[in-house]
Amino acid sequence: MQRLVAGPGVYICNERVELATWVVEDAARATPEEVARRRTEYRTRPPEDLHSMLADMVRSADRIEGGLAAWITRLREQGTDWPTIAGAAGMGVDGARRRFDAAGPASS
């Protein structure tokens, strides 16, 4: 690893960026028939494959939720009100408060 690409709550090493670039380029070269075949394979994975990926997916979701909670906490500490947070998140105020109220001060 030589470099990290940083974003909100995520760091990606240069090797993964190169892999992602290869995947995108490979997909761009695929024929429509190849794309259809790959989609079918992806959608019809056996349950054992899905089971083996489940723990990683849960860990990823937990990391994302933790980062999201940290962002909401910072916004609330800086005085951002719930309507502004809800609008930025693309959700209603009640839904935002229910989901994130434990992340920051409960006022406004």
Biopython code that builds the backbone (N, CA, C, O; Angstrom):
import numpy as np
from Bio.PDB.StructureBuilder import StructureBuilder

atoms = [
    (1, "MET", "N", (0.856, -1.176, 0.000)),
    (1, "MET", "CA", (0.000, 0.000, 0.000)),
    (1, "MET", "C", (0.896, 1.231, 0.000)),
    (1, "MET", "O", (1.791, 1.363, 0.835)),
    (2, "GLN", "N", (0.644, 2.126, -0.943)),
    (2, "GLN", "CA", (1.430, 3.346, -1.035)),
    (2, "GLN", "C", (0.624, 4.578, -0.656)),
    (2, "GLN", "O", (1.163, 5.525, -0.083)),
    (3, "ARG", "N", (-0.657, 4.568, -0.973)),
    (3, "ARG", "CA", (-1.501, 5.749, -0.726)),
    (3, "ARG", "C", (-2.890, 5.317, -0.272)),
    (3, "ARG", "O", (-3.340, 4.199, -0.524)),
    (4, "LEU", "N", (-3.554, 6.258, 0.414)),
    (4, "LEU", "CA", (-4.944, 6.056, 0.796)),
    (4, "LEU", "C", (-5.787, 7.164, 0.189)),
    (4, "LEU", "O", (-5.399, 8.332, 0.195)),
    (5, "VAL", "N", (-6.933, 6.788, -0.329)),
    (5, "VAL", "CA", (-7.929, 7.751, -0.763)),
    (5, "VAL", "C", (-8.923, 7.844, 0.384)),
    (5, "VAL", "O", (-9.487, 6.832, 0.799)),
    (6, "ALA", "N", (-9.142, 9.053, 0.901)),
    (6, "ALA", "CA", (-10.007, 9.224, 2.065)),
    (6, "ALA", "C", (-11.332, 9.858, 1.657)),
    (6, "ALA", "O", (-11.394, 10.723, 0.783)),
    (7, "GLY", "N", (-12.374, 9.403, 2.312)),
    (7, "GLY", "CA", (-13.699, 9.979, 2.134)),
    (7, "GLY", "C", (-14.405, 9.943, 3.471)),
    (7, "GLY", "O", (-13.805, 9.548, 4.470)),
    (8, "PRO", "N", (-15.676, 10.347, 3.517)),
    (8, "PRO", "CA", (-16.412, 10.351, 4.781)),
    (8, "PRO", "C", (-16.502, 8.947, 5.388)),
    (8, "PRO", "O", (-17.293, 8.121, 4.934)),
    (9, "GLY", "N", (-15.709, 8.690, 6.386)),
    (9, "GLY", "CA", (-15.763, 7.418, 7.098)),
    (9, "GLY", "C", (-15.143, 6.246, 6.356)),
    (9, "GLY", "O", (-15.387, 5.095, 6.718)),
    (10, "VAL", "N", (-14.341, 6.513, 5.321)),
    (10, "VAL", "CA", (-13.757, 5.412, 4.557)),
    (10, "VAL", "C", (-12.368, 5.793, 4.054)),
    (10, "VAL", "O", (-12.101, 6.946, 3.716)),
    (11, "TYR", "N", (-11.504, 4.804, 4.015)),
    (11, "TYR", "CA", (-10.171, 4.956, 3.447)),
    (11, "TYR", "C", (-9.958, 3.791, 2.493)),
    (11, "TYR", "O", (-10.199, 2.637, 2.849)),
    (12, "ILE", "N", (-9.506, 4.095, 1.278)),
    (12, "ILE", "CA", (-9.311, 3.057, 0.271)),
    (12, "ILE", "C", (-7.853, 3.108, -0.173)),
    (12, "ILE", "O", (-7.350, 4.163, -0.560)),
    (13, "CYS", "N", (-7.181, 1.965, -0.115)),
    (13, "CYS", "CA", (-5.778, 1.923, -0.528)),
    (13, "CYS", "C", (-5.678, 1.934, -2.052)),
    (13, "CYS", "O", (-6.630, 1.603, -2.759)),
    (14, "ASN", "N", (-4.501, 2.323, -2.536)),
    (14, "ASN", "CA", (-4.311, 2.426, -3.980)),
    (14, "ASN", "C", (-4.527, 1.094, -4.697)),
    (14, "ASN", "O", (-4.967, 1.077, -5.847)),
    (15, "GLU", "N", (-4.222, -0.026, -4.026)),
    (15, "GLU", "CA", (-4.446, -1.312, -4.676)),
    (15, "GLU", "C", (-5.926, -1.551, -4.955)),
    (15, "GLU", "O", (-6.286, -2.076, -6.008)),
    (16, "ARG", "N", (-6.779, -1.165, -4.015)),
    (16, "ARG", "CA", (-8.225, -1.338, -4.208)),
    (16, "ARG", "C", (-8.742, -0.381, -5.268)),
    (16, "ARG", "O", (-9.648, -0.730, -6.025)),
    (17, "VAL", "N", (-8.178, 0.825, -5.334)),
    (17, "VAL", "CA", (-8.570, 1.764, -6.388)),
    (17, "VAL", "C", (-8.212, 1.177, -7.746)),
    (17, "VAL", "O", (-9.006, 1.257, -8.683)),
    (18, "GLU", "N", (-7.022, 0.586, -7.863)),
    (18, "GLU", "CA", (-6.615, -0.043, -9.113)),
    (18, "GLU", "C", (-7.539, -1.210, -9.464)),
    (18, "GLU", "O", (-7.915, -1.378, -10.625)),
    (19, "LEU", "N", (-7.904, -2.009, -8.472)),
    (19, "LEU", "CA", (-8.822, -3.119, -8.716)),
    (19, "LEU", "C", (-10.173, -2.595, -9.204)),
    (19, "LEU", "O", (-10.741, -3.127, -10.157)),
    (20, "ALA", "N", (-10.680, -1.561, -8.553)),
    (20, "ALA", "CA", (-11.970, -0.989, -8.954)),
    (20, "ALA", "C", (-11.894, -0.446, -10.382)),
    (20, "ALA", "O", (-12.836, -0.600, -11.159)),
    (21, "THR", "N", (-10.787, 0.181, -10.719)),
    (21, "THR", "CA", (-10.597, 0.690, -12.082)),
    (21, "THR", "C", (-10.641, -0.454, -13.084)),
    (21, "THR", "O", (-11.281, -0.346, -14.130)),
    (22, "TRP", "N", (-9.961, -1.550, -12.762)),
    (22, "TRP", "CA", (-9.960, -2.717, -13.645)),
    (22, "TRP", "C", (-11.373, -3.266, -13.800)),
    (22, "TRP", "O", (-11.786, -3.605, -14.909)),
    (23, "VAL", "N", (-12.120, -3.357, -12.699)),
    (23, "VAL", "CA", (-13.487, -3.897, -12.755)),
    (23, "VAL", "C", (-14.362, -3.021, -13.641)),
    (23, "VAL", "O", (-15.126, -3.537, -14.458)),
    (24, "VAL", "N", (-14.260, -1.700, -13.490)),
    (24, "VAL", "CA", (-15.070, -0.783, -14.301)),
    (24, "VAL", "C", (-14.682, -0.903, -15.778)),
    (24, "VAL", "O", (-15.551, -0.963, -16.648)),
    (25, "GLU", "N", (-13.382, -0.937, -16.056)),
    (25, "GLU", "CA", (-12.934, -1.065, -17.442)),
    (25, "GLU", "C", (-13.374, -2.398, -18.042)),
    (25, "GLU", "O", (-13.786, -2.456, -19.201)),
    (26, "ASP", "N", (-13.287, -3.464, -17.257)),
    (26, "ASP", "CA", (-13.714, -4.783, -17.725)),
    (26, "ASP", "C", (-15.203, -4.770, -18.043)),
    (26, "ASP", "O", (-15.630, -5.331, -19.052)),
    (27, "ALA", "N", (-15.988, -4.137, -17.191)),
    (27, "ALA", "CA", (-17.435, -4.068, -17.426)),
    (27, "ALA", "C", (-17.741, -3.267, -18.684)),
    (27, "ALA", "O", (-18.676, -3.594, -19.417)),
    (28, "ALA", "N", (-16.956, -2.215, -18.941)),
    (28, "ALA", "CA", (-17.188, -1.390, -20.127)),
    (28, "ALA", "C", (-16.900, -2.175, -21.418)),
    (28, "ALA", "O", (-17.504, -1.908, -22.457)),
    (29, "ARG", "N", (-15.983, -3.134, -21.345)),
    (29, "ARG", "CA", (-15.631, -3.935, -22.519)),
    (29, "ARG", "C", (-16.591, -5.107, -22.758)),
    (29, "ARG", "O", (-16.597, -5.684, -23.845)),
    (30, "ALA", "N", (-17.384, -5.454, -21.777)),
    (30, "ALA", "CA", (-18.248, -6.633, -21.878)),
    (30, "ALA", "C", (-19.366, -6.408, -22.886)),
    (30, "ALA", "O", (-19.912, -5.312, -23.004)),
    (31, "THR", "N", (-19.689, -7.466, -23.604)),
    (31, "THR", "CA", (-20.805, -7.416, -24.550)),
    (31, "THR", "C", (-22.121, -7.453, -23.760)),
    (31, "THR", "O", (-22.134, -7.848, -22.595)),
    (32, "PRO", "N", (-23.205, -7.048, -24.386)),
    (32, "PRO", "CA", (-24.503, -7.128, -23.694)),
    (32, "PRO", "C", (-24.819, -8.547, -23.228)),
    (32, "PRO", "O", (-25.415, -8.736, -22.167)),
    (33, "GLU", "N", (-24.423, -9.541, -24.015)),
    (33, "GLU", "CA", (-24.673, -10.933, -23.633)),
    (33, "GLU", "C", (-23.866, -11.297, -22.385)),
    (33, "GLU", "O", (-24.371, -11.963, -21.481)),
    (34, "GLU", "N", (-22.604, -10.851, -22.349)),
    (34, "GLU", "CA", (-21.752, -11.118, -21.188)),
    (34, "GLU", "C", (-22.308, -10.424, -19.946)),
    (34, "GLU", "O", (-22.303, -11.001, -18.859)),
    (35, "VAL", "N", (-22.782, -9.201, -20.099)),
    (35, "VAL", "CA", (-23.383, -8.473, -18.975)),
    (35, "VAL", "C", (-24.593, -9.232, -18.452)),
    (35, "VAL", "O", (-24.757, -9.378, -17.240)),
    (36, "ALA", "N", (-25.438, -9.713, -19.348)),
    (36, "ALA", "CA", (-26.633, -10.471, -18.948)),
    (36, "ALA", "C", (-26.241, -11.755, -18.216)),
    (36, "ALA", "O", (-26.852, -12.105, -17.207)),
    (37, "ARG", "N", (-25.216, -12.459, -18.724)),
    (37, "ARG", "CA", (-24.759, -13.693, -18.084)),
    (37, "ARG", "C", (-24.230, -13.407, -16.680)),
    (37, "ARG", "O", (-24.543, -14.131, -15.735)),
    (38, "ARG", "N", (-23.425, -12.348, -16.545)),
    (38, "ARG", "CA", (-22.879, -11.995, -15.230)),
    (38, "ARG", "C", (-23.986, -11.614, -14.248)),
    (38, "ARG", "O", (-23.947, -11.983, -13.074)),
    (39, "ARG", "N", (-24.973, -10.869, -14.751)),
    (39, "ARG", "CA", (-26.095, -10.485, -13.880)),
    (39, "ARG", "C", (-26.833, -11.710, -13.374)),
    (39, "ARG", "O", (-27.173, -11.802, -12.194)),
    (40, "THR", "N", (-27.074, -12.642, -14.267)),
    (40, "THR", "CA", (-27.773, -13.874, -13.884)),
    (40, "THR", "C", (-26.966, -14.637, -12.838)),
    (40, "THR", "O", (-27.518, -15.093, -11.837)),
    (41, "GLU", "N", (-25.669, -14.775, -13.067)),
    (41, "GLU", "CA", (-24.814, -15.460, -12.082)),
    (41, "GLU", "C", (-24.864, -14.761, -10.725)),
    (41, "GLU", "O", (-24.945, -15.416, -9.686)),
    (42, "TYR", "N", (-24.814, -13.445, -10.740)),
    (42, "TYR", "CA", (-24.831, -12.682, -9.488)),
    (42, "TYR", "C", (-26.157, -12.872, -8.756)),
    (42, "TYR", "O", (-26.173, -13.072, -7.542)),
    (43, "ARG", "N", (-27.250, -12.811, -9.479)),
    (43, "ARG", "CA", (-28.578, -12.895, -8.866)),
    (43, "ARG", "C", (-28.958, -14.297, -8.429)),
    (43, "ARG", "O", (-29.858, -14.466, -7.607)),
    (44, "THR", "N", (-28.289, -15.299, -8.964)),
    (44, "THR", "CA", (-28.654, -16.680, -8.638)),
    (44, "THR", "C", (-27.565, -17.379, -7.826)),
    (44, "THR", "O", (-27.415, -18.599, -7.903)),
    (45, "ARG", "N", (-26.811, -16.610, -7.053)),
    (45, "ARG", "CA", (-25.777, -17.218, -6.208)),
    (45, "ARG", "C", (-26.417, -18.179, -5.224)),
    (45, "ARG", "O", (-27.515, -17.929, -4.727)),
    (46, "PRO", "N", (-25.734, -19.273, -4.944)),
    (46, "PRO", "CA", (-26.286, -20.220, -3.969)),
    (46, "PRO", "C", (-26.272, -19.621, -2.565)),
    (46, "PRO", "O", (-25.435, -18.771, -2.259)),
    (47, "PRO", "N", (-27.188, -20.058, -1.718)),
    (47, "PRO", "CA", (-27.251, -19.531, -0.353)),
    (47, "PRO", "C", (-25.922, -19.613, 0.387)),
    (47, "PRO", "O", (-25.616, -18.733, 1.191)),
    (48, "GLU", "N", (-25.129, -20.646, 0.136)),
    (48, "GLU", "CA", (-23.845, -20.781, 0.835)),
    (48, "GLU", "C", (-22.926, -19.590, 0.536)),
    (48, "GLU", "O", (-22.219, -19.113, 1.423)),
    (49, "ASP", "N", (-22.938, -19.111, -0.720)),
    (49, "ASP", "CA", (-22.139, -17.939, -1.073)),
    (49, "ASP", "C", (-22.621, -16.709, -0.320)),
    (49, "ASP", "O", (-21.826, -15.927, 0.200)),
    (50, "LEU", "N", (-23.942, -16.555, -0.273)),
    (50, "LEU", "CA", (-24.507, -15.403, 0.437)),
    (50, "LEU", "C", (-24.201, -15.479, 1.929)),
    (50, "LEU", "O", (-23.880, -14.466, 2.550)),
    (51, "HIS", "N", (-24.298, -16.674, 2.504)),
    (51, "HIS", "CA", (-23.987, -16.842, 3.927)),
    (51, "HIS", "C", (-22.548, -16.435, 4.213)),
    (51, "HIS", "O", (-22.271, -15.788, 5.224)),
    (52, "SER", "N", (-21.632, -16.814, 3.322)),
    (52, "SER", "CA", (-20.227, -16.519, 3.565)),
    (52, "SER", "C", (-19.931, -15.027, 3.494)),
    (52, "SER", "O", (-18.953, -14.567, 4.085)),
    (53, "MET", "N", (-20.754, -14.263, 2.785)),
    (53, "MET", "CA", (-20.555, -12.819, 2.672)),
    (53, "MET", "C", (-21.294, -12.028, 3.745)),
    (53, "MET", "O", (-21.010, -10.847, 3.943)),
    (54, "LEU", "N", (-22.217, -12.647, 4.427)),
    (54, "LEU", "CA", (-23.103, -11.937, 5.342)),
    (54, "LEU", "C", (-22.360, -11.247, 6.483)),
    (54, "LEU", "O", (-22.643, -10.086, 6.779)),
    (55, "ALA", "N", (-21.432, -11.923, 7.119)),
    (55, "ALA", "CA", (-20.717, -11.318, 8.251)),
    (55, "ALA", "C", (-19.956, -10.067, 7.810)),
    (55, "ALA", "O", (-19.959, -9.062, 8.520)),
    (56, "ASP", "N", (-19.307, -10.118, 6.651)),
    (56, "ASP", "CA", (-18.597, -8.940, 6.145)),
    (56, "ASP", "C", (-19.561, -7.794, 5.860)),
    (56, "ASP", "O", (-19.256, -6.633, 6.136)),
    (57, "MET", "N", (-20.708, -8.119, 5.315)),
    (57, "MET", "CA", (-21.696, -7.082, 5.018)),
    (57, "MET", "C", (-22.206, -6.431, 6.300)),
    (57, "MET", "O", (-22.378, -5.213, 6.350)),
    (58, "VAL", "N", (-22.447, -7.223, 7.322)),
    (58, "VAL", "CA", (-22.912, -6.681, 8.608)),
    (58, "VAL", "C", (-21.835, -5.780, 9.213)),
    (58, "VAL", "O", (-22.142, -4.699, 9.716)),
    (59, "ARG", "N", (-20.574, -6.221, 9.165)),
    (59, "ARG", "CA", (-19.486, -5.387, 9.686)),
    (59, "ARG", "C", (-19.386, -4.070, 8.925)),
    (59, "ARG", "O", (-19.177, -3.016, 9.526)),
    (60, "SER", "N", (-19.532, -4.129, 7.615)),
    (60, "SER", "CA", (-19.494, -2.907, 6.808)),
    (60, "SER", "C", (-20.639, -1.974, 7.170)),
    (60, "SER", "O", (-20.441, -0.767, 7.314)),
    (61, "ALA", "N", (-21.827, -2.527, 7.316)),
    (61, "ALA", "CA", (-22.990, -1.713, 7.686)),
    (61, "ALA", "C", (-22.793, -1.075, 9.059)),
    (61, "ALA", "O", (-23.152, 0.085, 9.263)),
    (62, "ASP", "N", (-22.226, -1.825, 9.997)),
    (62, "ASP", "CA", (-21.961, -1.277, 11.329)),
    (62, "ASP", "C", (-20.974, -0.119, 11.269)),
    (62, "ASP", "O", (-21.153, 0.891, 11.949)),
    (63, "ARG", "N", (-19.919, -0.269, 10.443)),
    (63, "ARG", "CA", (-18.936, 0.818, 10.293)),
    (63, "ARG", "C", (-19.591, 2.051, 9.685)),
    (63, "ARG", "O", (-19.339, 3.173, 10.124)),
    (64, "ILE", "N", (-20.417, 1.848, 8.690)),
    (64, "ILE", "CA", (-21.098, 2.973, 8.048)),
    (64, "ILE", "C", (-22.030, 3.666, 9.040)),
    (64, "ILE", "O", (-22.034, 4.894, 9.133)),
    (65, "GLU", "N", (-22.812, 2.892, 9.775)),
    (65, "GLU", "CA", (-23.719, 3.474, 10.770)),
    (65, "GLU", "C", (-22.943, 4.247, 11.835)),
    (65, "GLU", "O", (-23.376, 5.313, 12.272)),
    (66, "GLY", "N", (-21.784, 3.702, 12.254)),
    (66, "GLY", "CA", (-20.957, 4.399, 13.237)),
    (66, "GLY", "C", (-20.446, 5.724, 12.706)),
    (66, "GLY", "O", (-20.460, 6.730, 13.415)),
    (67, "GLY", "N", (-19.991, 5.729, 11.452)),
    (67, "GLY", "CA", (-19.534, 6.975, 10.834)),
    (67, "GLY", "C", (-20.659, 7.967, 10.676)),
    (67, "GLY", "O", (-20.471, 9.166, 10.884)),
    (68, "LEU", "N", (-21.819, 7.479, 10.312)),
    (68, "LEU", "CA", (-22.990, 8.343, 10.168)),
    (68, "LEU", "C", (-23.377, 8.961, 11.507)),
    (68, "LEU", "O", (-23.682, 10.152, 11.583)),
    (69, "ALA", "N", (-23.363, 8.160, 12.548)),
    (69, "ALA", "CA", (-23.681, 8.675, 13.887)),
    (69, "ALA", "C", (-22.686, 9.756, 14.300)),
    (69, "ALA", "O", (-23.072, 10.751, 14.913)),
    (70, "ALA", "N", (-21.406, 9.566, 13.968)),
    (70, "ALA", "CA", (-20.397, 10.571, 14.306)),
    (70, "ALA", "C", (-20.659, 11.881, 13.562)),
    (70, "ALA", "O", (-20.511, 12.963, 14.129)),
    (71, "TRP", "N", (-21.050, 11.777, 12.284)),
    (71, "TRP", "CA", (-21.364, 12.985, 11.521)),
    (71, "TRP", "C", (-22.552, 13.719, 12.131)),
    (71, "TRP", "O", (-22.519, 14.939, 12.286)),
    (72, "ILE", "N", (-23.592, 12.980, 12.474)),
    (72, "ILE", "CA", (-24.789, 13.602, 13.064)),
    (72, "ILE", "C", (-24.432, 14.255, 14.391)),
    (72, "ILE", "O", (-24.882, 15.365, 14.675)),
    (73, "THR", "N", (-23.629, 13.580, 15.203)),
    (73, "THR", "CA", (-23.204, 14.156, 16.484)),
    (73, "THR", "C", (-22.477, 15.473, 16.257)),
    (73, "THR", "O", (-22.757, 16.460, 16.938)),
    (74, "ARG", "N", (-21.551, 15.500, 15.313)),
    (74, "ARG", "CA", (-20.818, 16.743, 15.027)),
    (74, "ARG", "C", (-21.753, 17.844, 14.566)),
    (74, "ARG", "O", (-21.642, 18.985, 15.013)),
    (75, "LEU", "N", (-22.669, 17.510, 13.678)),
    (75, "LEU", "CA", (-23.619, 18.517, 13.209)),
    (75, "LEU", "C", (-24.462, 19.072, 14.347)),
    (75, "LEU", "O", (-24.663, 20.283, 14.450)),
    (76, "ARG", "N", (-24.954, 18.179, 15.200)),
    (76, "ARG", "CA", (-25.786, 18.622, 16.328)),
    (76, "ARG", "C", (-24.975, 19.481, 17.298)),
    (76, "ARG", "O", (-25.477, 20.485, 17.804)),
    (77, "GLU", "N", (-23.720, 19.091, 17.560)),
    (77, "GLU", "CA", (-22.862, 19.870, 18.455)),
    (77, "GLU", "C", (-22.553, 21.249, 17.874)),
    (77, "GLU", "O", (-22.309, 22.198, 18.618)),
    (78, "GLN", "N", (-22.564, 21.357, 16.559)),
    (78, "GLN", "CA", (-22.319, 22.638, 15.899)),
    (78, "GLN", "C", (-23.605, 23.457, 15.741)),
    (78, "GLN", "O", (-23.588, 24.542, 15.160)),
    (79, "GLY", "N", (-24.710, 22.932, 16.258)),
    (79, "GLY", "CA", (-25.958, 23.678, 16.261)),
    (79, "GLY", "C", (-26.879, 23.429, 15.080)),
    (79, "GLY", "O", (-27.860, 24.154, 14.913)),
    (80, "THR", "N", (-26.601, 22.447, 14.271)),
    (80, "THR", "CA", (-27.473, 22.143, 13.138)),
    (80, "THR", "C", (-28.776, 21.555, 13.653)),
    (80, "THR", "O", (-28.768, 20.633, 14.468)),
    (81, "ASP", "N", (-29.899, 22.091, 13.175)),
    (81, "ASP", "CA", (-31.199, 21.611, 13.653)),
    (81, "ASP", "C", (-31.644, 20.378, 12.875)),
    (81, "ASP", "O", (-31.091, 20.040, 11.828)),
    (82, "TRP", "N", (-32.668, 19.714, 13.427)),
    (82, "TRP", "CA", (-33.157, 18.473, 12.821)),
    (82, "TRP", "C", (-33.718, 18.661, 11.423)),
    (82, "TRP", "O", (-33.465, 17.819, 10.560)),
    (83, "PRO", "N", (-34.477, 19.740, 11.152)),
    (83, "PRO", "CA", (-34.960, 19.905, 9.776)),
    (83, "PRO", "C", (-33.831, 19.998, 8.749)),
    (83, "PRO", "O", (-33.965, 19.476, 7.642)),
    (84, "THR", "N", (-32.729, 20.649, 9.097)),
    (84, "THR", "CA", (-31.600, 20.761, 8.173)),
    (84, "THR", "C", (-30.936, 19.403, 7.963)),
    (84, "THR", "O", (-30.607, 19.032, 6.836)),
    (85, "ILE", "N", (-30.741, 18.666, 9.055)),
    (85, "ILE", "CA", (-30.151, 17.323, 8.956)),
    (85, "ILE", "C", (-31.052, 16.412, 8.126)),
    (85, "ILE", "O", (-30.579, 15.692, 7.247)),
    (86, "ALA", "N", (-32.358, 16.447, 8.413)),
    (86, "ALA", "CA", (-33.298, 15.594, 7.690)),
    (86, "ALA", "C", (-33.286, 15.922, 6.200)),
    (86, "ALA", "O", (-33.277, 15.015, 5.368)),
    (87, "GLY", "N", (-33.286, 17.209, 5.855)),
    (87, "GLY", "CA", (-33.253, 17.606, 4.453)),
    (87, "GLY", "C", (-31.993, 17.128, 3.756)),
    (87, "GLY", "O", (-32.052, 16.629, 2.632)),
    (88, "ALA", "N", (-30.845, 17.279, 4.423)),
    (88, "ALA", "CA", (-29.578, 16.837, 3.831)),
    (88, "ALA", "C", (-29.548, 15.319, 3.664)),
    (88, "ALA", "O", (-28.935, 14.810, 2.726)),
    (89, "ALA", "N", (-30.204, 14.599, 4.565)),
    (89, "ALA", "CA", (-30.227, 13.136, 4.509)),
    (89, "ALA", "C", (-31.314, 12.610, 3.577)),
    (89, "ALA", "O", (-31.378, 11.409, 3.313)),
    (90, "GLY", "N", (-32.168, 13.503, 3.076)),
    (90, "GLY", "CA", (-33.231, 13.072, 2.175)),
    (90, "GLY", "C", (-34.331, 12.306, 2.876)),
    (90, "GLY", "O", (-34.912, 11.375, 2.318)),
    (91, "MET", "N", (-34.614, 12.713, 4.121)),
    (91, "MET", "CA", (-35.656, 12.019, 4.869)),
    (91, "MET", "C", (-36.470, 13.034, 5.656)),
    (91, "MET", "O", (-36.101, 14.206, 5.737)),
    (92, "GLY", "N", (-37.575, 12.585, 6.235)),
    (92, "GLY", "CA", (-38.401, 13.456, 7.032)),
    (92, "GLY", "C", (-37.768, 13.727, 8.399)),
    (92, "GLY", "O", (-36.918, 12.970, 8.867)),
    (93, "VAL", "N", (-38.199, 14.816, 9.020)),
    (93, "VAL", "CA", (-37.653, 15.205, 10.322)),
    (93, "VAL", "C", (-37.925, 14.132, 11.370)),
    (93, "VAL", "O", (-37.029, 13.775, 12.134)),
    (94, "ASP", "N", (-39.152, 13.614, 11.414)),
    (94, "ASP", "CA", (-39.471, 12.583, 12.411)),
    (94, "ASP", "C", (-38.601, 11.345, 12.219)),
    (94, "ASP", "O", (-38.102, 10.775, 13.190)),
    (95, "GLY", "N", (-38.420, 10.930, 10.963)),
    (95, "GLY", "CA", (-37.581, 9.770, 10.687)),
    (95, "GLY", "C", (-36.128, 10.003, 11.084)),
    (95, "GLY", "O", (-35.478, 9.112, 11.630)),
    (96, "ALA", "N", (-35.622, 11.204, 10.808)),
    (96, "ALA", "CA", (-34.241, 11.530, 11.178)),
    (96, "ALA", "C", (-34.070, 11.516, 12.695)),
    (96, "ALA", "O", (-33.087, 10.982, 13.209)),
    (97, "ARG", "N", (-35.028, 12.104, 13.405)),
    (97, "ARG", "CA", (-34.922, 12.126, 14.876)),
    (97, "ARG", "C", (-34.987, 10.719, 15.459)),
    (97, "ARG", "O", (-34.224, 10.380, 16.364)),
    (98, "ARG", "N", (-35.904, 9.898, 14.934)),
    (98, "ARG", "CA", (-36.008, 8.515, 15.436)),
    (98, "ARG", "C", (-34.710, 7.746, 15.192)),
    (98, "ARG", "O", (-34.248, 6.999, 16.055)),
    (99, "ARG", "N", (-34.139, 7.935, 14.025)),
    (99, "ARG", "CA", (-32.939, 7.167, 13.678)),
    (99, "ARG", "C", (-31.686, 7.688, 14.359)),
    (99, "ARG", "O", (-30.822, 6.902, 14.748)),
    (100, "PHE", "N", (-31.575, 9.011, 14.510)),
    (100, "PHE", "CA", (-30.304, 9.594, 14.932)),
    (100, "PHE", "C", (-30.319, 10.361, 16.238)),
    (100, "PHE", "O", (-29.280, 10.875, 16.652)),
    (101, "ASP", "N", (-31.453, 10.454, 16.898)),
    (101, "ASP", "CA", (-31.524, 11.318, 18.091)),
    (101, "ASP", "C", (-30.535, 10.903, 19.166)),
    (101, "ASP", "O", (-30.058, 11.755, 19.915)),
    (102, "ALA", "N", (-30.211, 9.612, 19.265)),
    (102, "ALA", "CA", (-29.232, 9.166, 20.259)),
    (102, "ALA", "C", (-27.829, 9.649, 19.897)),
    (102, "ALA", "O", (-26.927, 9.594, 20.734)),
    (103, "ALA", "N", (-27.629, 10.122, 18.662)),
    (103, "ALA", "CA", (-26.303, 10.543, 18.214)),
    (103, "ALA", "C", (-25.923, 11.936, 18.693)),
    (103, "ALA", "O", (-24.751, 12.310, 18.631)),
    (104, "GLY", "N", (-26.872, 12.695, 19.160)),
    (104, "GLY", "CA", (-26.518, 14.067, 19.550)),
    (104, "GLY", "C", (-27.517, 14.670, 20.497)),
    (104, "GLY", "O", (-28.461, 13.998, 20.913)),
    (105, "PRO", "N", (-27.329, 15.946, 20.855)),
    (105, "PRO", "CA", (-28.255, 16.630, 21.766)),
    (105, "PRO", "C", (-29.678, 16.596, 21.224)),
    (105, "PRO", "O", (-29.887, 16.681, 20.014)),
    (106, "ALA", "N", (-30.638, 16.475, 22.101)),
    (106, "ALA", "CA", (-32.035, 16.280, 21.700)),
    (106, "ALA", "C", (-32.783, 17.585, 21.457)),
    (106, "ALA", "O", (-33.956, 17.535, 21.088)),
    (107, "SER", "N", (-32.177, 18.730, 21.641)),
    (107, "SER", "CA", (-32.889, 19.994, 21.456)),
    (107, "SER", "C", (-33.113, 20.300, 19.999)),
    (107, "SER", "O", (-32.402, 19.797, 19.129)),
    (108, "SER", "N", (-34.113, 21.136, 19.731)),
    (108, "SER", "CA", (-34.570, 21.620, 18.422)),
    (108, "SER", "C", (-34.876, 20.573, 17.467)),
    (108, "SER", "O", (-35.268, 20.863, 16.337)),
]
sb = StructureBuilder()
sb.init_structure("model")
sb.init_model(0)
sb.init_chain("A")
sb.init_seg("    ")
for serial, (resi, resn, name, xyz) in enumerate(atoms, 1):
    if name == "N":
        sb.init_residue(resn, " ", resi, " ")
    sb.init_atom(name, np.array(xyz, "f"), 0.0, 1.0, " ", f" {name:<3s}", serial, name[0])
structure = sb.get_structure()
